[in-house]
Amino acid sequence: MVTTELIQKYLDENQSLILAILENQNVGKLSDCATYQTRLQQNLMYLAAIADAQPSQNAAAAAAAAAPK
């Protein structure tokens, strides 16, 4: 089950990964950057899949407007 806590965990991890990528770029550890970038990409794809699976706000508003009164 996807919870707001789980999503926040991914967002927090992504922030840490971005900082690690920047730090490693600054010291020239490009292979380490690639590892962190791969993990970041996985997290972003997971979060995108969660967002895509959510009902559209526009669709919900249209359904509510079309509902018989």
CYANA upper distance limits for C-alpha pairs under 8 A (distance plus 0.5 A):
  2 VAL  CA      6 LEU  CA      6.81
  2 VAL  CA      7 ILE  CA      7.80
  3 THR  CA      7 ILE  CA      6.92
  4 THR  CA      8 GLN  CA      6.55
  5 GLU  CA      9 LYS  CA      6.65
  6 LEU  CA     10 TYR  CA      6.98
  7 ILE  CA     11 LEU  CA      6.78
  7 ILE  CA     47 LEU  CA      7.86
  8 GLN  CA     12 ASP  CA      6.52
  9 LYS  CA     13 GLU  CA      6.62
 10 TYR  CA     14 ASN  CA      6.53
 10 TYR  CA     43 ASN  CA      7.08
 10 TYR  CA     47 LEU  CA      8.36
 11 LEU  CA     15 GLN  CA      6.79
 12 ASP  CA     16 SER  CA      6.92
 13 GLU  CA     17 LEU  CA      6.59
 14 ASN  CA     18 ILE  CA      6.60
 14 ASN  CA     40 LEU  CA      6.43
 14 ASN  CA     43 ASN  CA      7.69
 15 GLN  CA     19 LEU  CA      6.83
 16 SER  CA     20 ALA  CA      6.63
 17 LEU  CA     21 ILE  CA      6.58
 17 LEU  CA     36 TYR  CA      6.38
 17 LEU  CA     37 GLN  CA      7.97
 17 LEU  CA     39 ARG  CA      8.34
 17 LEU  CA     40 LEU  CA      6.91
 18 ILE  CA     22 LEU  CA      6.78
 18 ILE  CA     36 TYR  CA      8.30
 18 ILE  CA     37 GLN  CA      8.43
 18 ILE  CA     40 LEU  CA      8.16
 19 LEU  CA     23 GLU  CA      6.67
 20 ALA  CA     24 ASN  CA      6.55
 20 ALA  CA     33 CYS  CA      8.03
 20 ALA  CA     36 TYR  CA      7.72
 21 ILE  CA     25 GLN  CA      6.56
 21 ILE  CA     32 ASP  CA      8.16
 21 ILE  CA     33 CYS  CA      5.45
 21 ILE  CA     36 TYR  CA      6.73
 21 ILE  CA     37 GLN  CA      7.55
 22 LEU  CA     26 ASN  CA      6.72
 22 LEU  CA     33 CYS  CA      8.43
 23 GLU  CA     27 VAL  CA      7.08
 24 ASN  CA     28 GLY  CA      6.51
 24 ASN  CA     29 LYS  CA      5.49
 24 ASN  CA     30 LEU  CA      7.11
 24 ASN  CA     32 ASP  CA      7.17
 24 ASN  CA     33 CYS  CA      6.45
 25 GLN  CA     29 LYS  CA      6.44
 25 GLN  CA     30 LEU  CA      6.54
 25 GLN  CA     33 CYS  CA      7.12
 29 LYS  CA     33 CYS  CA      7.03
 30 LEU  CA     34 ALA  CA      6.85
 31 SER  CA     35 THR  CA      7.10
 32 ASP  CA     36 TYR  CA      6.92
 33 CYS  CA     37 GLN  CA      6.45
 34 ALA  CA     38 THR  CA      6.58
 35 THR  CA     39 ARG  CA      7.01
 36 TYR  CA     40 LEU  CA      6.61
 37 GLN  CA     41 GLN  CA      6.54
 38 THR  CA     42 GLN  CA      6.80
 39 ARG  CA     43 ASN  CA      6.77
 40 LEU  CA     44 LEU  CA      6.64
 41 GLN  CA     45 MET  CA      6.60
 42 GLN  CA     46 TYR  CA      6.72
 43 ASN  CA     47 LEU  CA      6.71
 44 LEU  CA     48 ALA  CA      6.52
 45 MET  CA     49 ALA  CA      6.63
 46 TYR  CA     50 ILE  CA      6.88
 47 LEU  CA     51 ALA  CA      6.75
 48 ALA  CA     52 ASP  CA      6.54
 49 ALA  CA     53 ALA  CA      6.67
 50 ILE  CA     54 GLN  CA      7.12
 55 PRO  CA     59 ALA  CA      7.61
 55 PRO  CA     60 ALA  CA      7.64
 56 SER  CA     60 ALA  CA      6.78
 57 GLN  CA     61 ALA  CA      6.73
 58 ASN  CA     62 ALA  CA      6.58
 59 ALA  CA     63 ALA  CA      6.58
 60 ALA  CA     64 ALA  CA      6.66
 61 ALA  CA     65 ALA  CA      6.67
 62 ALA  CA     66 ALA  CA      6.61
 63 ALA  CA     67 ALA  CA      6.60
